[in-house]
Amino acid sequence: MTTHDATRDHAPDASSETPPAAGRGGPSRGQADEMPRPAEWDAATYHRVAIPHVDWGQPVLARLPLDGTETVLDAGCGSGRLTAELLDRLPRGHVIAVDRSAAMLAEAERHLAPRYGDRVSFVRADLDQERLDGLQADHIFSTATFHWIGDHGRLFRALHDVLRPGGRLVAQCGGGPNIARLRTRIATLVEAEPSVGGLAGWPGPWTFATPEETAERLAAAGFTGIETGLIAAPAGFPDAARYREFIATVVLGEHLARISSEAGRDDLLGYLTAKAATDDPPFTLDYWRLNINARRPLI
Ligand SMILES: C[S@@+](CC[C@H](N)C(=O)[O-])C[C@H]1O[C@@H](n2cnc3c(N)ncnc32)[C@H](O)[C@@H]1O
């Protein structure tokens, strides 16, 4: 097992410079009057609560044909739950677990290194920078990550360069109308409530692309055998506390990092949780997942 940090000269990092936000398991924050840096994840809580992500990821993993000897790059490995399942399918292979978040990589390493040893390496890199420092893989697997990345054309060019000829990209991320109800509620609150003013005029951290846009971008990056499609994947939570913890940890880290007061962050989470009580069924996130299959041509 090796750890390599490819972010040092080109990716900002909040994790080592900002303390955790007080009183809550949410993200740490950048300086109030600077451009906010990417919020750091509460990786241990993510590992515990991101159960929908594991359920969504299993069929994605099943789409990747493997003989067990390949090297597969997990793009945005997070805390490593699905990386472990990938490793289980590669008894004589290797996984390069890539993530921008130091906290997520540390959590992944904590779970994976004792069990998989040298079969997994950890690389801290920003997939949005078109510089993956000479990494090479037979295939790329990715779940719940691409929608956090702004420039999908650049992302797909970087991933194409990483793949060996004939290698597959098998991925899933949020797309299309993903969490549209939640996004509308946030917009409504931001308009009405100045205490969440750190969000005013901000388009949000996500790129929820359509299947058509994604197919075009993949083709422009040089991929072939392209298949893209959207599926509804609503996720329900048993009660208000678990809904709130989930959105705070998994969905709204970047939002919360932009709100300068604890009261403002509470307003946002309280408002969204109260609204979610009126969902049918209650406390449901209207997730939509964008599936991606593509291949780097042999020549
Ligand atoms: C919702 S988590 C998904 C983690 C895991 N794949 C799963 O399905 O549970 C998204 C991950 O993408 C990572 N990420 C977001 N933007 C990234 C970027 N530009 N470069 C590398 N990783 C990124 C985050 O740090 C986070 O670990």
The ligand as an SDF file (V2000), in Angstrom:
LIG
                    3D

 27 29  0  0  0  0  0  0  0  0999 V2000
  -20.2680   11.3250   -2.3160 C   0  0  0  0  0  0  0  0  0  0  0  0
  -18.5950   10.8590   -2.1940 S   0  0  0  0  0  0  0  0  0  0  0  0
  -18.6060    9.2780   -3.0340 C   0  0  0  0  0  0  0  0  0  0  0  0
  -17.5880    8.3290   -2.4500 C   0  0  0  0  0  0  0  0  0  0  0  0
  -17.7020    6.8790   -2.9220 C   0  0  0  0  0  0  0  0  0  0  0  0
  -17.3610    6.7260   -4.3170 N   0  0  0  0  0  0  0  0  0  0  0  0
  -19.0860    6.3440   -2.6440 C   0  0  0  0  0  0  0  0  0  0  0  0
  -19.8380    6.0590   -3.5990 O   0  0  0  0  0  0  0  0  0  0  0  0
  -19.4380    6.2540   -1.4620 O   0  0  0  0  0  0  0  0  0  0  0  0
  -17.8060   11.8830   -3.3840 C   0  0  0  0  0  0  0  0  0  0  0  0
  -16.3040   11.7930   -3.3150 C   0  0  0  0  0  0  0  0  0  0  0  0
  -15.7660   12.4770   -4.4340 O   0  0  0  0  0  0  0  0  0  0  0  0
  -14.6150   13.1710   -3.9980 C   0  0  0  0  0  0  0  0  0  0  0  0
  -14.3580   14.2790   -4.9210 N   0  0  0  0  0  0  0  0  0  0  0  0
  -15.1510   15.3400   -5.1740 C   0  0  0  0  0  0  0  0  0  0  0  0
  -14.5680   16.1440   -6.0740 N   0  0  0  0  0  0  0  0  0  0  0  0
  -13.3790   15.5680   -6.3880 C   0  0  0  0  0  0  0  0  0  0  0  0
  -12.3190   15.9300   -7.2610 C   0  0  0  0  0  0  0  0  0  0  0  0
  -12.3840   17.0430   -7.9800 N   0  0  0  0  0  0  0  0  0  0  0  0
  -11.2380   15.1320   -7.3240 N   0  0  0  0  0  0  0  0  0  0  0  0
  -11.1780   13.9870   -6.5790 C   0  0  0  0  0  0  0  0  0  0  0  0
  -12.1560   13.5990   -5.7460 N   0  0  0  0  0  0  0  0  0  0  0  0
  -13.2460   14.3780   -5.6480 C   0  0  0  0  0  0  0  0  0  0  0  0
  -14.9820   13.6510   -2.6180 C   0  0  0  0  0  0  0  0  0  0  0  0
  -13.8440   14.0340   -1.8650 O   0  0  0  0  0  0  0  0  0  0  0  0
  -15.7250   12.4510   -2.0740 C   0  0  0  0  0  0  0  0  0  0  0  0
  -14.8710   11.5660   -1.4120 O   0  0  0  0  0  0  0  0  0  0  0  0
  1  2  1  0
  2  3  1  0
  2 10  1  0
  3  4  1  0
  4  5  1  0
  5  6  1  0
  5  7  1  0
  7  8  2  0
  7  9  1  0
 10 11  1  0
 11 12  1  0
 11 26  1  0
 12 13  1  0
 13 14  1  0
 13 24  1  0
 14 15  1  0
 14 23  1  0
 15 16  2  0
 16 17  1  0
 17 18  1  0
 17 23  2  0
 18 19  1  0
 18 20  2  0
 20 21  1  0
 21 22  2  0
 22 23  1  0
 24 25  1  0
 24 26  1  0
 26 27  1  0
M  CHG  2   2   1   9  -1
M  END
$$$$
